[in-house]
């Protein structure tokens, strides 16, 4: 490894702007501000919602058989 080209590794503090939680980890900067963290992100908290614009999900399910497990009719094209 070459000397003098790698950044210094320091103990950094990450702060979430939404919920205010602090997490520390090794990194190259002293402080990082996060918009969302795993404590308040909708995917990790289970509050995820799907925004269906113009019925795209229903249209896809009607073409492909849907989530009910109905068989999909094959077309003649490949």
Residue, then its C-alpha position, 0 to 999 in steps of 0.5 A: x500500500x502507498x503511504x500518504x494517500x489514504x484518509x484518516x479513520x476517526x470515530x464519527x457521529x451520525x445524527x438523524x434529522x427526523x428522530x434525533x437518534x445518534x449512532x457512532x461508527x468508524x469513518x472519515x469525517x467527524x459528524x454526519x447528518x442523516x435525513x432518515x435512519x433505520x429507527x424512523x424509515x417507513x420500510x424498517x418501521x413497518x409503516x410502508x405504504x404504496x402510492x398507486x398512481x393511475x391504477x398501475x398496480x391493478x393494471x399489472x395484476x390484471x395482466x399477469x394474474x395478480x397476487x392471488x396465484x391465478x395462472x398466467x395465460x401465455x401469449x404466442x410471442x416470445 
